[in-house]
Amino acid sequence: MNTGGKILWQEMQKRGIGPAGPLLGICLAGPFFGTQLDPNDYIFRWSIPIET
């Protein structure tokens, strides 16, 4: 989990929100980067169901 995922998790804990399922991370990278990618070059999108 990168920094963005950690921040999301900390905000949920601070607000008293619990997960209703797993945290899903989608990593996007352009098609011409090759196989040697620095994790800081990824674009992450996070999705997590929350308890209501």
C-alpha distance matrix in Angstrom:
0.0 3.8 6.8 7.8 5.6 6.7 10.0 10.4 10.1 12.5 14.8 15.1 16.1 18.4 20.1 20.5 18.8 17.6 15.8 18.3 16.1 12.6 9.7 10.0 8.1 10.8 10.7 14.1 16.1 19.8 22.1 23.6 20.8 21.5 19.4 18.5 15.6 13.9 10.2 11.5 13.9 11.9 12.3 9.7 11.3 10.1 12.6 13.2 16.8 18.1 21.2 24.4
3.8 0.0 3.8 5.5 5.5 6.5 8.8 10.2 11.0 12.6 14.6 15.8 17.0 18.6 20.5 21.5 20.1 19.5 18.0 20.8 18.9 15.7 12.3 12.3 9.6 11.4 10.5 13.3 14.8 18.4 21.1 22.3 19.3 20.6 18.8 17.5 14.2 11.9 8.2 8.5 11.3 9.8 10.3 8.4 10.7 10.5 13.7 15.0 18.7 19.8 23.1 26.0
6.8 3.8 0.0 3.8 5.5 5.1 6.2 8.6 9.9 10.5 12.3 14.3 15.4 16.3 18.4 20.0 19.0 19.1 18.3 21.4 20.1 17.3 13.9 14.3 11.9 13.9 13.2 15.5 17.1 20.4 23.5 24.5 21.6 23.2 21.8 20.2 16.8 14.0 10.7 9.6 12.6 11.7 11.6 9.9 11.8 11.4 14.6 15.7 19.2 19.8 22.9 25.5
7.8 5.5 3.8 0.0 3.8 5.4 5.1 6.2 8.7 9.9 10.6 12.4 14.4 15.3 16.6 18.4 17.0 17.4 16.4 19.3 18.2 15.7 12.0 12.3 10.0 11.8 11.8 14.0 16.2 19.4 22.7 24.1 21.7 23.6 22.5 21.4 17.8 15.6 12.1 10.9 13.0 11.4 10.1 7.8 8.7 8.2 11.5 12.9 16.4 17.1 20.5 22.8
5.6 5.5 5.5 3.8 0.0 3.8 5.4 5.1 6.2 8.6 9.9 10.7 12.5 14.3 15.5 16.6 14.8 14.5 13.2 16.1 14.8 12.2 8.6 9.5 8.0 10.8 11.6 14.5 17.1 20.7 23.6 25.4 22.9 24.4 22.9 22.1 18.8 16.9 13.1 13.0 15.1 12.9 11.7 8.6 8.8 6.9 9.5 10.2 13.8 14.6 17.8 20.6
6.7 6.5 5.1 5.4 3.8 0.0 3.8 5.4 5.1 6.1 8.6 9.9 10.6 12.2 14.3 15.3 14.4 14.3 13.8 17.2 16.3 13.9 10.8 12.5 11.5 14.4 15.0 17.9 20.2 23.8 26.7 28.2 25.5 26.8 25.1 23.9 20.7 18.3 14.7 14.3 17.1 15.5 14.8 12.0 12.5 10.5 12.7 12.6 15.7 15.8 18.5 21.3
10.0 8.8 6.2 5.1 5.4 3.8 0.0 3.8 5.4 5.1 6.1 8.6 9.9 10.4 12.3 14.2 13.5 14.4 14.4 17.9 17.7 15.8 12.6 14.3 13.2 15.8 16.4 18.9 21.2 24.6 27.8 29.2 26.7 28.5 27.2 26.0 22.5 20.0 16.5 15.4 17.9 16.5 15.2 12.6 12.6 10.9 13.0 13.0 15.9 15.5 18.3 20.5
10.4 10.2 8.6 6.2 5.1 5.4 3.8 0.0 3.8 5.5 5.2 6.3 8.8 9.9 10.7 12.3 10.8 11.6 11.3 14.6 14.5 13.0 9.9 11.7 11.4 14.1 15.6 18.2 21.0 24.4 27.4 29.4 27.2 29.0 27.7 27.0 23.5 21.5 17.8 17.0 19.0 16.9 15.1 12.0 10.9 8.4 9.7 9.5 12.2 11.9 14.9 17.1
10.1 11.0 9.9 8.7 6.2 5.1 5.4 3.8 0.0 3.8 5.5 5.2 6.3 8.7 10.0 10.6 9.3 9.3 9.3 13.0 12.9 11.5 9.1 11.9 12.3 15.6 17.3 20.3 23.2 26.7 29.5 31.5 29.1 30.5 28.8 28.1 24.8 22.8 19.1 18.8 21.2 19.0 17.7 14.3 13.4 10.4 11.1 9.6 12.0 11.2 13.7 16.4
12.5 12.6 10.5 9.9 8.6 6.1 5.1 5.5 3.8 0.0 3.8 5.4 5.1 6.1 8.6 9.8 10.0 10.9 12.0 15.8 16.3 15.2 12.9 15.6 15.7 18.9 20.2 23.0 25.6 29.1 32.1 33.8 31.2 32.8 31.2 30.0 26.7 24.3 20.7 20.0 22.7 21.0 19.8 16.8 16.2 13.5 14.5 13.1 15.2 13.7 15.6 18.0
14.8 14.6 12.3 10.6 9.9 8.6 6.1 5.2 5.5 3.8 0.0 3.8 5.4 5.0 6.2 8.5 8.4 10.5 11.9 15.5 16.5 16.0 13.6 16.1 16.4 19.2 20.8 23.3 26.1 29.3 32.5 34.4 32.1 34.0 32.7 31.8 28.3 26.0 22.4 21.3 23.6 21.8 20.0 17.0 15.8 13.2 13.8 12.5 14.1 12.3 14.3 16.0
15.1 15.8 14.3 12.4 10.7 9.9 8.6 6.3 5.2 5.4 3.8 0.0 3.8 5.5 5.2 6.1 4.9 6.7 8.4 11.9 13.3 13.4 11.7 14.7 15.8 18.9 21.0 23.7 26.9 30.2 33.2 35.3 33.2 34.9 33.4 32.8 29.4 27.5 23.8 23.2 25.3 23.1 21.1 17.8 16.1 12.9 12.4 10.3 11.2 9.0 10.6 12.7
16.1 17.0 15.4 14.4 12.5 10.6 9.9 8.8 6.3 5.1 5.4 3.8 0.0 3.8 5.4 5.0 6.0 7.2 9.7 13.3 14.8 14.9 13.6 17.0 18.1 21.5 23.5 26.4 29.4 32.9 35.7 37.7 35.4 36.8 35.1 34.3 31.0 28.9 25.2 24.7 27.2 25.3 23.7 20.4 19.1 15.9 15.6 13.2 13.9 11.4 12.2 14.4
18.4 18.6 16.3 15.3 14.3 12.2 10.4 9.9 8.7 6.1 5.0 5.5 3.8 0.0 3.8 5.6 7.7 10.2 12.9 16.4 18.2 18.3 16.8 19.8 20.6 23.7 25.4 28.1 30.9 34.2 37.4 39.2 36.9 38.6 37.1 36.0 32.7 30.2 26.7 25.7 28.2 26.6 24.9 21.9 20.6 17.7 17.8 15.7 16.5 13.8 14.4 15.9
20.1 20.5 18.4 16.6 15.5 14.3 12.3 10.7 10.0 8.6 6.2 5.2 5.4 3.8 0.0 3.8 5.5 8.9 11.9 14.9 17.2 18.0 16.7 19.7 20.8 23.8 25.9 28.4 31.5 34.7 37.8 39.9 37.9 39.7 38.4 37.6 34.2 32.0 28.4 27.5 29.6 27.6 25.5 22.4 20.5 17.5 16.9 14.7 14.7 11.6 11.9 12.7
20.5 21.5 20.0 18.4 16.6 15.3 14.2 12.3 10.6 9.8 8.5 6.1 5.0 5.6 3.8 0.0 3.8 6.5 10.0 12.8 15.4 16.7 16.2 19.5 21.2 24.4 26.8 29.6 32.9 36.2 39.1 41.3 39.2 40.8 39.2 38.6 35.3 33.4 29.6 29.1 31.3 29.1 27.2 23.8 21.9 18.5 17.4 14.5 14.0 10.5 10.0 11.2
18.8 20.1 19.0 17.0 14.8 14.4 13.5 10.8 9.3 10.0 8.4 4.9 6.0 7.7 5.5 3.8 0.0 3.8 6.8 9.4 12.1 13.5 13.1 16.3 18.3 21.4 24.1 26.9 30.3 33.6 36.3 38.8 36.9 38.4 36.9 36.6 33.4 31.7 27.9 27.6 29.5 27.0 24.9 21.4 19.1 15.6 14.0 11.0 10.2 6.7 6.7 8.5
17.6 19.5 19.1 17.4 14.5 14.3 14.4 11.6 9.3 10.9 10.5 6.7 7.2 10.2 8.9 6.5 3.8 0.0 3.8 6.5 9.1 10.7 11.1 14.5 17.0 20.3 23.2 26.3 29.7 33.1 35.5 38.1 36.2 37.4 35.6 35.5 32.5 31.1 27.2 27.5 29.4 26.6 24.8 21.1 18.9 15.2 13.3 9.7 8.8 5.8 5.6 8.8
15.8 18.0 18.3 16.4 13.2 13.8 14.4 11.3 9.3 12.0 11.9 8.4 9.7 12.9 11.9 10.0 6.8 3.8 0.0 3.8 5.4 7.0 7.8 11.2 14.1 17.3 20.4 23.5 27.0 30.4 32.6 35.4 33.6 34.6 32.8 33.0 30.1 29.0 25.2 25.8 27.4 24.4 22.6 18.9 16.5 12.8 10.5 6.8 5.9 4.5 5.8 9.5
18.3 20.8 21.4 19.3 16.1 17.2 17.9 14.6 13.0 15.8 15.5 11.9 13.3 16.4 14.9 12.8 9.4 6.5 3.8 0.0 3.8 7.2 9.3 11.9 15.4 18.2 21.6 24.6 28.2 31.5 33.4 36.4 35.0 35.8 34.1 34.7 31.9 31.2 27.4 28.3 29.6 26.3 24.4 20.7 18.0 14.4 11.4 7.8 5.3 4.9 5.1 8.6
16.1 18.9 20.1 18.2 14.8 16.3 17.7 14.5 12.9 16.3 16.5 13.3 14.8 18.2 17.2 15.4 12.1 9.1 5.4 3.8 0.0 3.8 6.7 9.0 12.7 15.5 18.9 22.0 25.5 28.8 30.5 33.5 32.1 32.6 30.8 31.6 29.0 28.6 24.9 26.1 27.3 23.9 22.3 18.6 16.2 12.8 9.9 6.8 5.6 7.3 8.8 12.1
12.6 15.7 17.3 15.7 12.2 13.9 15.8 13.0 11.5 15.2 16.0 13.4 14.9 18.3 18.0 16.7 13.5 10.7 7.0 7.2 3.8 0.0 3.8 6.1 9.6 12.7 15.8 19.2 22.5 25.9 27.6 30.4 28.8 29.3 27.3 27.9 25.4 25.0 21.3 22.8 24.0 20.7 19.5 15.8 14.0 10.7 8.7 6.4 7.4 9.5 11.8 15.2
9.7 12.3 13.9 12.0 8.6 10.8 12.6 9.9 9.1 12.9 13.6 11.7 13.6 16.8 16.7 16.2 13.1 11.1 7.8 9.3 6.7 3.8 0.0 3.8 6.5 10.0 12.9 16.3 19.6 23.1 25.1 27.8 26.1 26.8 25.1 25.5 22.6 22.0 18.2 19.4 20.6 17.4 16.0 12.3 10.6 7.2 6.1 4.7 7.6 9.7 12.8 16.0
10.0 12.3 14.3 12.3 9.5 12.5 14.3 11.7 11.9 15.6 16.1 14.7 17.0 19.8 19.7 19.5 16.3 14.5 11.2 11.9 9.0 6.1 3.8 0.0 3.8 6.6 9.9 13.1 16.5 19.9 21.7 24.6 23.1 23.9 22.3 23.1 20.3 20.2 16.7 18.0 18.6 15.1 13.7 10.1 8.3 5.8 5.1 6.1 9.1 12.1 15.4 18.3
8.1 9.6 11.9 10.0 8.0 11.5 13.2 11.4 12.3 15.7 16.4 15.8 18.1 20.6 20.8 21.2 18.3 17.0 14.1 15.4 12.7 9.6 6.5 3.8 0.0 3.8 6.4 9.8 13.1 16.6 18.7 21.3 19.6 20.6 19.2 19.8 16.8 16.6 13.1 14.4 14.9 11.3 10.1 6.6 5.9 4.7 6.5 8.7 12.2 14.9 18.5 21.2
10.8 11.4 13.9 11.8 10.8 14.4 15.8 14.1 15.6 18.9 19.2 18.9 21.5 23.7 23.8 24.4 21.4 20.3 17.3 18.2 15.5 12.7 10.0 6.6 3.8 0.0 3.8 6.5 10.1 13.3 15.3 18.2 16.9 18.1 17.2 18.2 15.3 15.7 12.7 14.0 13.4 9.6 8.1 5.6 5.1 6.4 8.2 11.3 14.5 17.6 21.2 23.6
10.7 10.5 13.2 11.8 11.6 15.0 16.4 15.6 17.3 20.2 20.8 21.0 23.5 25.4 25.9 26.8 24.1 23.2 20.4 21.6 18.9 15.8 12.9 9.9 6.4 3.8 0.0 3.8 6.7 10.3 12.5 15.0 13.3 14.7 13.9 14.6 11.6 12.2 9.5 10.9 10.0 6.2 5.7 4.7 6.6 8.9 11.6 14.6 18.1 20.9 24.5 27.0
14.1 13.3 15.5 14.0 14.5 17.9 18.9 18.2 20.3 23.0 23.3 23.7 26.4 28.1 28.4 29.6 26.9 26.3 23.5 24.6 22.0 19.2 16.3 13.1 9.8 6.5 3.8 0.0 3.8 6.9 9.4 12.0 11.0 13.0 13.1 14.2 11.2 12.3 10.6 11.4 9.2 5.9 5.0 6.3 8.1 11.3 13.9 17.4 20.6 23.5 27.2 29.4
16.1 14.8 17.1 16.2 17.1 20.2 21.2 21.0 23.2 25.6 26.1 26.9 29.4 30.9 31.5 32.9 30.3 29.7 27.0 28.2 25.5 22.5 19.6 16.5 13.1 10.1 6.7 3.8 0.0 3.8 6.5 8.5 7.3 9.5 10.3 11.4 8.7 10.4 9.9 10.7 7.7 5.6 6.6 9.1 11.6 14.9 17.6 21.0 24.3 27.2 30.9 33.1
19.8 18.4 20.4 19.4 20.7 23.8 24.6 24.4 26.7 29.1 29.3 30.2 32.9 34.2 34.7 36.2 33.6 33.1 30.4 31.5 28.8 25.9 23.1 19.9 16.6 13.3 10.3 6.9 3.8 0.0 3.8 5.6 6.0 8.8 10.9 12.3 10.3 12.5 12.9 13.4 9.8 8.8 9.5 12.4 14.6 18.1 20.7 24.2 27.4 30.3 34.0 36.0
22.1 21.1 23.5 22.7 23.6 26.7 27.8 27.4 29.5 32.1 32.5 33.2 35.7 37.4 37.8 39.1 36.3 35.5 32.6 33.4 30.5 27.6 25.1 21.7 18.7 15.3 12.5 9.4 6.5 3.8 0.0 3.8 5.9 7.4 9.9 12.2 11.4 14.4 15.2 16.3 12.8 11.9 12.9 15.5 17.5 20.7 23.0 26.5 29.5 32.6 36.3 38.4
23.6 22.3 24.5 24.1 25.4 28.2 29.2 29.4 31.5 33.8 34.4 35.3 37.7 39.2 39.9 41.3 38.8 38.1 35.4 36.4 33.5 30.4 27.8 24.6 21.3 18.2 15.0 12.0 8.5 5.6 3.8 0.0 3.8 5.7 9.2 10.9 10.6 13.6 15.4 16.2 12.7 12.8 14.5 17.5 20.0 23.3 25.9 29.3 32.5 35.5 39.2 41.4
20.8 19.3 21.6 21.7 22.9 25.5 26.7 27.2 29.1 31.2 32.1 33.2 35.4 36.9 37.9 39.2 36.9 36.2 33.6 35.0 32.1 28.8 26.1 23.1 19.6 16.9 13.3 11.0 7.3 6.0 5.9 3.8 0.0 3.8 6.7 7.5 6.9 9.9 11.9 12.9 9.6 10.3 12.7 15.7 18.7 21.8 24.7 27.9 31.4 34.1 37.8 40.2
21.5 20.6 23.2 23.6 24.4 26.8 28.5 29.0 30.5 32.8 34.0 34.9 36.8 38.6 39.7 40.8 38.4 37.4 34.6 35.8 32.6 29.3 26.8 23.9 20.6 18.1 14.7 13.0 9.5 8.8 7.4 5.7 3.8 0.0 3.8 5.9 7.1 10.7 12.9 14.8 12.1 12.5 15.3 17.7 20.7 23.5 26.2 29.2 32.6 35.5 39.1 41.6
19.4 18.8 21.8 22.5 22.9 25.1 27.2 27.7 28.8 31.2 32.7 33.4 35.1 37.1 38.4 39.2 36.9 35.6 32.8 34.1 30.8 27.3 25.1 22.3 19.2 17.2 13.9 13.1 10.3 10.9 9.9 9.2 6.7 3.8 0.0 3.8 5.8 9.5 11.4 14.0 12.2 12.2 15.4 17.2 20.3 22.6 25.2 27.9 31.3 34.1 37.6 40.4
18.5 17.5 20.2 21.4 22.1 23.9 26.0 27.0 28.1 30.0 31.8 32.8 34.3 36.0 37.6 38.6 36.6 35.5 33.0 34.7 31.6 27.9 25.5 23.1 19.8 18.2 14.6 14.2 11.4 12.3 12.2 10.9 7.5 5.9 3.8 0.0 3.8 6.7 9.5 11.9 10.6 11.6 15.2 17.2 20.6 22.8 25.8 28.4 32.0 34.5 38.0 40.8
15.6 14.2 16.8 17.8 18.8 20.7 22.5 23.5 24.8 26.7 28.3 29.4 31.0 32.7 34.2 35.3 33.4 32.5 30.1 31.9 29.0 25.4 22.6 20.3 16.8 15.3 11.6 11.2 8.7 10.3 11.4 10.6 6.9 7.1 5.8 3.8 0.0 3.8 6.1 8.3 6.9 7.9 11.6 13.6 17.2 19.5 22.7 25.3 29.0 31.4 34.9 37.7
13.9 11.9 14.0 15.6 16.9 18.3 20.0 21.5 22.8 24.3 26.0 27.5 28.9 30.2 32.0 33.4 31.7 31.1 29.0 31.2 28.6 25.0 22.0 20.2 16.6 15.7 12.2 12.3 10.4 12.5 14.4 13.6 9.9 10.7 9.5 6.7 3.8 0.0 3.9 5.3 5.5 7.4 11.1 12.9 16.7 18.8 22.2 24.7 28.4 30.5 34.0 36.7
10.2 8.2 10.7 12.1 13.1 14.7 16.5 17.8 19.1 20.7 22.4 23.8 25.2 26.7 28.4 29.6 27.9 27.2 25.2 27.4 24.9 21.3 18.2 16.7 13.1 12.7 9.5 10.6 9.9 12.9 15.2 15.4 11.9 12.9 11.4 9.5 6.1 3.9 0.0 3.8 5.3 5.5 8.9 9.8 13.5 15.2 18.7 21.0 24.7 26.7 30.1 32.9
11.5 8.5 9.6 10.9 13.0 14.3 15.4 17.0 18.8 20.0 21.3 23.2 24.7 25.7 27.5 29.1 27.6 27.5 25.8 28.3 26.1 22.8 19.4 18.0 14.4 14.0 10.9 11.4 10.7 13.4 16.3 16.2 12.9 14.8 14.0 11.9 8.3 5.3 3.8 0.0 3.8 5.6 8.1 9.7 13.4 15.4 19.1 21.5 25.3 26.9 30.4 33.0
13.9 11.3 12.6 13.0 15.1 17.1 17.9 19.0 21.2 22.7 23.6 25.3 27.2 28.2 29.6 31.3 29.5 29.4 27.4 29.6 27.3 24.0 20.6 18.6 14.9 13.4 10.0 9.2 7.7 9.8 12.8 12.7 9.6 12.1 12.2 10.6 6.9 5.5 5.3 3.8 0.0 3.8 6.7 9.5 13.2 15.9 19.5 22.4 26.1 28.1 31.8 34.1
11.9 9.8 11.7 11.4 12.9 15.5 16.5 16.9 19.0 21.0 21.8 23.1 25.3 26.6 27.6 29.1 27.0 26.6 24.4 26.3 23.9 20.7 17.4 15.1 11.3 9.6 6.2 5.9 5.6 8.8 11.9 12.8 10.3 12.5 12.2 11.6 7.9 7.4 5.5 5.6 3.8 0.0 3.8 6.2 9.8 12.6 16.1 19.1 22.7 25.0 28.7 31.1
12.3 10.3 11.6 10.1 11.7 14.8 15.2 15.1 17.7 19.8 20.0 21.1 23.7 24.9 25.5 27.2 24.9 24.8 22.6 24.4 22.3 19.5 16.0 13.7 10.1 8.1 5.7 5.0 6.6 9.5 12.9 14.5 12.7 15.3 15.4 15.2 11.6 11.1 8.9 8.1 6.7 3.8 0.0 3.8 6.8 10.1 13.5 16.8 20.4 22.6 26.4 28.4
9.7 8.4 9.9 7.8 8.6 12.0 12.6 12.0 14.3 16.8 17.0 17.8 20.4 21.9 22.4 23.8 21.4 21.1 18.9 20.7 18.6 15.8 12.3 10.1 6.6 5.6 4.7 6.3 9.1 12.4 15.5 17.5 15.7 17.7 17.2 17.2 13.6 12.9 9.8 9.7 9.5 6.2 3.8 0.0 3.8 6.5 10.0 13.2 16.8 19.0 22.7 24.9
11.3 10.7 11.8 8.7 8.8 12.5 12.6 10.9 13.4 16.2 15.8 16.1 19.1 20.6 20.5 21.9 19.1 18.9 16.5 18.0 16.2 14.0 10.6 8.3 5.9 5.1 6.6 8.1 11.6 14.6 17.5 20.0 18.7 20.7 20.3 20.6 17.2 16.7 13.5 13.4 13.2 9.8 6.8 3.8 0.0 3.8 6.8 10.3 13.7 16.0 19.8 21.8
10.1 10.5 11.4 8.2 6.9 10.5 10.9 8.4 10.4 13.5 13.2 12.9 15.9 17.7 17.5 18.5 15.6 15.2 12.8 14.4 12.8 10.7 7.2 5.8 4.7 6.4 8.9 11.3 14.9 18.1 20.7 23.3 21.8 23.5 22.6 22.8 19.5 18.8 15.2 15.4 15.9 12.6 10.1 6.5 3.8 0.0 3.8 6.7 10.3 12.5 16.3 18.5
12.6 13.7 14.6 11.5 9.5 12.7 13.0 9.7 11.1 14.5 13.8 12.4 15.6 17.8 16.9 17.4 14.0 13.3 10.5 11.4 9.9 8.7 6.1 5.1 6.5 8.2 11.6 13.9 17.6 20.7 23.0 25.9 24.7 26.2 25.2 25.8 22.7 22.2 18.7 19.1 19.5 16.1 13.5 10.0 6.8 3.8 0.0 3.8 6.9 9.6 13.3 15.5
13.2 15.0 15.7 12.9 10.2 12.6 13.0 9.5 9.6 13.1 12.5 10.3 13.2 15.7 14.7 14.5 11.0 9.7 6.8 7.8 6.8 6.4 4.7 6.1 8.7 11.3 14.6 17.4 21.0 24.2 26.5 29.3 27.9 29.2 27.9 28.4 25.3 24.7 21.0 21.5 22.4 19.1 16.8 13.2 10.3 6.7 3.8 0.0 3.8 6.3 9.9 12.5
16.8 18.7 19.2 16.4 13.8 15.7 15.9 12.2 12.0 15.2 14.1 11.2 13.9 16.5 14.7 14.0 10.2 8.8 5.9 5.3 5.6 7.4 7.6 9.1 12.2 14.5 18.1 20.6 24.3 27.4 29.5 32.5 31.4 32.6 31.3 32.0 29.0 28.4 24.7 25.3 26.1 22.7 20.4 16.8 13.7 10.3 6.9 3.8 0.0 3.8 6.9 9.3
18.1 19.8 19.8 17.1 14.6 15.8 15.5 11.9 11.2 13.7 12.3 9.0 11.4 13.8 11.6 10.5 6.7 5.8 4.5 4.9 7.3 9.5 9.7 12.1 14.9 17.6 20.9 23.5 27.2 30.3 32.6 35.5 34.1 35.5 34.1 34.5 31.4 30.5 26.7 26.9 28.1 25.0 22.6 19.0 16.0 12.5 9.6 6.3 3.8 0.0 3.8 6.4
21.2 23.1 22.9 20.5 17.8 18.5 18.3 14.9 13.7 15.6 14.3 10.6 12.2 14.4 11.9 10.0 6.7 5.6 5.8 5.1 8.8 11.8 12.8 15.4 18.5 21.2 24.5 27.2 30.9 34.0 36.3 39.2 37.8 39.1 37.6 38.0 34.9 34.0 30.1 30.4 31.8 28.7 26.4 22.7 19.8 16.3 13.3 9.9 6.9 3.8 0.0 3.8
24.4 26.0 25.5 22.8 20.6 21.3 20.5 17.1 16.4 18.0 16.0 12.7 14.4 15.9 12.7 11.2 8.5 8.8 9.5 8.6 12.1 15.2 16.0 18.3 21.2 23.6 27.0 29.4 33.1 36.0 38.4 41.4 40.2 41.6 40.4 40.8 37.7 36.7 32.9 33.0 34.1 31.1 28.4 24.9 21.8 18.5 15.5 12.5 9.3 6.4 3.8 0.0
